[in-house]
Amino acid sequence: MLNKANELIKLVKSGLVILRDTDFNQVQYLSLGPAIGAGLFLIVALLYKLLWGKNKFRRPYSGHAIPKKYWRSNTVKLICLVPKIFLAWAIFFLLLAVANPYLSKTKIDEHIESIEWIHLLDVSPSKGWPYENTNKSVAEITHKSFMKFLEMRKGQNDRCSLWYFAGAPTMVEDFITDDDIYMMQAEDMPYVVTDPGNALLPENDPNNAQLHIVAPRDRIKMVMNGGGTDLVAALNAVIKHFDVSSDKKIKQRILFIETDMAIDADPEIQLKELKKRKINVYILHTKPNEDGEKRAGNGNKLLSAVNFQQQIERYGFKFYSVYDSKSLGRAYRDIDKLEKSPTKITRHLLRIFIYQRPLLLSVVILFLAVGTGLIVERWGEDP
């Protein structure tokens, strides 16, 4: 019983502290009219009682005279008013609670809208050749930079699908917004896809007639009749994927292509289709290994790369030509800057009702009025 009483006292104290700290300059009232109406009704009733009401316990010139020594002093009369003052305050705070006071609060929700990406990465055998004067393959260096780019995009609510292509396109991951899963899939994808009998593999070229693939052996995927750089087939596949699996609510759609552009066929038709669908295209062109292409008899592919660049620029797509790790980093940073996810801000106006605060104070004061009334009634009885 004592514990419950202590809990009640603590509850009352906390409520009174909250009421004390309330900034009434910020308070608005939902039912101010009914509260004012009730207050005016009580005032009219009180005035009627004072001016025209009858006192049932006392009539003029009845009974007997009371000696002056038994008359109440002004101090006693003032003390006898205390319960009535408490009652008046209790009624005031009760009317305040009836007015349904509330505090306005603005809640701001920030929602990052998605951008839909398809990342299409070139894993043709030419990506396995050495990059410039390094002992690393083109694919190793570009893959490392691509992973840094994905790290940049973390938390931007991108909806991404990962593809690679050589002789045929392959989807690694369907559209997904989970950054961590997507990066795990990207980390494990092959650097190069080629046929086991490709002359660019050292074991198939004992005379060293070709420039050999230097990509790590565990990152080379062997596929029968693999190899080549069939960008046309890859573009057809990703366009179809956009048409079938794209989220229609997402307005920004982007195709990102990383390739050395030693392509097998002209993708003019596919570029027109991408433009028609309002899909923004970024081409990251890594400088092809000219020695390797010439030794493999692919000099015509170098000319195709120049034509492809002109096509990209004619359709208004963004083209980056990179020659080393630094230029790769700059290109990725620029793409990240250009494609920031739009933020949608929604403001909600909330009403926090606080009628409990004046109601609690009214109840406390009412108890004080009853308590002091009982004391005064017994102490201040007329003789």
N, C-alpha and C positions, 0 to 999 in steps of 0.2 A: 504493500500500500504506500509505504514511504517512497519507494523507488518511482512509482507512478506519479506521486505528487511532485517529486524532483524533476521528472521528465516534463510534466506539465508546466512547471515554473520556467524551465529552460526554454520550452517552446514559446511561452508568452514573452520571455525576455528577447529571444531572437526575433520574434515578430515585431516587437516594439522598436528594436534597433533598426530593423529594415525600414520601418515607417519613418523613423527619425532621419534616416539617410536618404529618403525619397526626395528628389528635386521636384517640388510641386509646380515649378515653372514649366516643366516638361510634360505635366500630366494633362490629358484631355479626358472628356467625359462623354460616354455614349448615350446615357439616359439622363441628361441634366434636366430636361423639362419635367419629367415625372417627379424627380427629387425636389425641385423648386416648388412644384404644385403641392406636394405633401408637406413641405415646410410651411408654406403659406396657410394651408388648412390648419396646421397645429397652432400657428400664431393667432389666427382668427378665433379658434376654439378657446385659447388661453385668454384673449381679450374679452370674449363673451363671458367667460367664467368670472374674470375680475370685475367687470363692469355691471353685469346683470345677473350673475349667478347668485344662488341662495346658499347660505351656510347652514347646514342642517343641525349643527351642534351649538349654535349660539344665536340668540335673538336680542335686539335692543330692549332695555328696560325689563328684562326677565331675570330671575334668580336674585342674587344678593351682591352687594358691592364687595370688591376685593381690595383690601388695604394696599396702599402704595408700596409698602415694604415687600409685598409679594409680587409686585409687577416685574416683568422681565426687563432686564437692562438692554441697552443697545447692543452690547457685546454678545449677550446670550441670543438676542434676535439674529445677529449676524451669524453666530455659530449654527443656529437652527436653519439658516439658509443654505448651509454647505451641501446637504443631500440634494436640495433642489438645483443647486449649481452643477453638481455632478450629473444629475439627471438631464439637465439641459445640454451638457457637453456630450453625454452618451447619445442623446437624440440627434445632435449635430453630426457626429461621426457615423451614426447609423444612416442618416440621410446622404452623407458623403458616399457610403458604400452602395446605397440605392442608385446613386448617379452613375454607377458602373465606371469608375475611373480606369484609365489604361495609359500605358506608355507606348509611344510609337518607336518601332525599331526597323531599320532597313537591313535586310539580309542580302548580301551580294554573292551570287553563284557564278563562278568562272568555269566555263566548259570549253576545253580545247577541242575544236572540231578536227576530224581526221582528214589526212591527205592519203589518197590511195596510190600506192607505188607498185610497179612491177620492176624488179631489178633483173636485168637480163645480162648475164656475164658470158663472155667469150672464153671457151676452154678448148679451142682448136689446137692442133699440134704446134702451130707457129707460136702459141703463147708459152710453149715449153723451152724456146730458145733463150740463150743468154740475153740479159737486158743491158745494153750499152757495154761498158767495160767491167761489169760485175760478173761474178761467177754464179749469180742467181738467175733463175728464169724470170721472164716477164710476168708470168702468172703469180709467182711468189710475191713479188713487189706490189703488183696491183691488188692482190688479195689482202695483203696487210693494210694497205691504204683503205680498201673497201670496209674492212672491219673497223677501222678508226672512224669512218664516216657513219657507220651504224651506231657507234658509241655516241657520236655527236647528236644523232637523231633520237636518242633515248628520251623517253618521257614526253614526246611530242604527239603521242596518240596516232602514229602512222599505222595505216592498214596496208601491210606489205605482202607480196608474193614473190618468191625467189625462183629464178629459172637460170639454167645455163644451156649453151648450145655449142655444137661443133657440126657434125654431120646431121644431127637431128636435135630438136629442142627437148629439154627435160625439165619438169617442174620439181623443184626440191621441196618447196613449202607453199601451200595454198594461202590465200589471204588470211592474215592473222594480225592481231594488235599486241600480242605478247612479245615484248622486245627481247626478253631473255631466251625464250624458245627459238625465236627467229635467228638470233645471233649464234646459238648453238648449231643450228642447221647450216648457217652460212660458213661457220668455222670448219665444218666437216666435209664440205663439198669438194669435189676433185679440182685439181689445178688444170689438168689436161685430160682430154678424152681422145683415144686414138686406137687404131687397129693394131693387134699384136704383131702384125707383119710389117708395120710402117718402117720404111727405110731410115726415118729420122731417129729411131731407137738405136743405140750403139751396137746392140747384139745383131742387128739386121744390116749393118753397114761396116763390115770389117775393113774396107778400103778407105774409110773416112771420106767418101765422096760427098756426103751431105753434112750440113751443120746439125749436130746432135741435140736432142732434147736433154736439158740438164735439170728439169724439175725433179723433186724428190720422188723416188720410185713408188712410195706408198700413197702418193697423191696423184698418180697417173691411173686413170680408169681405162682398162682394156675392153673394147667393144668391137665385135666383128663388124667389119665394114665401117668402123668409126673413123673420125677425122673429118677434115674439110671445115669450111666456114659458111654454112648455109644460113645466112641471116634472113633470107626471104621466108623460109619455112618457120624460123623462130618468130618472126614478126607476125606471120599468119596465126601462129598458135597463141601468142599473147593478146592479139586483137580479139580473137575468139573468146579468150579467157576474160577479158574486160567485158565483152558483150554478155557473157553468161553469168559470171560470178561477181561482177562489180556491184557495190552497194549504191543504189540509185540516190540515196540521200547525200552522198559525198559529192561535192561539186568539183574539187580539184583532183584530177587524175594525171599521173605522171608515169612515163616509161623511161627508165634509166638504162642505157646500154653502155657497157664497157667492152671495147674491142680494139684489135689492132687494124681492123677494117680491111684485112686481106680477104674480101668476101668473094663468094663464088658467082653471084648473080645480082642483077640490078633490082633494088627494092623500091622503085618509083611508085608502083601501085600501092604498096603497103604504107608508104609515107603519106600518100593522098588519103588513105583510109584513116590513118591516125589524126591527120589534120581535120577531117570531116567530123570525127568524134570528139574533137576539142581535147585531145590527150596531149599534154605537153611532153616534149621529148628532149632528153639530155643525152648527148653523145660524148663519152669520154674516150678519146682516141689515143691509144698508146702507140708510140712510134714503132712501126714494124722493123723487123730485122732485115734490112735490104740484102745483106750477104746471104742469109738463109733462104730468102725467097728466090734470089737469082740462082743459087746452087740447086734449088729444088725445081727450077724451071717455071717459077710463078711470077715472072716479071710483069705479066698483065694484071696481076692482083694489086700491084703498087699503083697502077694507073686507075684501077677501080676505086681505090681508097681516095684519090684526089676527086674523082667524080662524085663519090658519095658525100664528101664534105660540101661540095657545091650544092648538092640536092638538099642537104640538111639546112643549110643557110637560106636556100630559096624558100623553104616552107616555114621559115621563121623559128625553127628549133634551135636550141642552144648547143654549140659545138665547142669542145675543149680539146686542144692538142697538147699532150704532155710528153716530156722527154726525160724526166727524172723524178725522184721521190718528192722533191720540194714542189715541183709544178703539179704533181698529183695532189698533194696536200692542199695547195691553193685552189685547185679546181673543186675539190670536195667541199672546202669551206665556203666557196662562192655559191655552190648549189644549195648548201644548208641555209645560207643567208637568204637566198632568193625564195626558198620554199618553207618559210616559217608557217607553222600551223596556225590558222586563224583562231582567235579566242572569242567566244560568245559570252557576253556578260549579261546576266539576268538579275534585276533588282526586285526583291520581294518586300512589300511593306507589311510588317507584322504588327499586331496589337497584343501587347502583354497586359492582361487584365490584372489589376491590383486591388480589387474591392475587398480582398481578404484582410488587407492591412488596416484600413479604417474600421472594418467590422470587428476585428480583434480588439482594437482600442476601445470601441464602443462597449463591448462585452465587459472588458476590465473595468471601465468607468462605471458601468451599470452595477457591477458588484460592489464597487466603492459606495455608490449612491445608496444601495440597499443596506450595506453595513453601517454607514454613518447615520442613515435614517433610523435604524433600530436603536442605535446608541442615543441619538438626540431625542427620540420619542420617549425613551425611558428616563433620560436625565433631565429633559426639559419639560416634564409634565406640569400643567397648571395646577395650583393648589386647589 
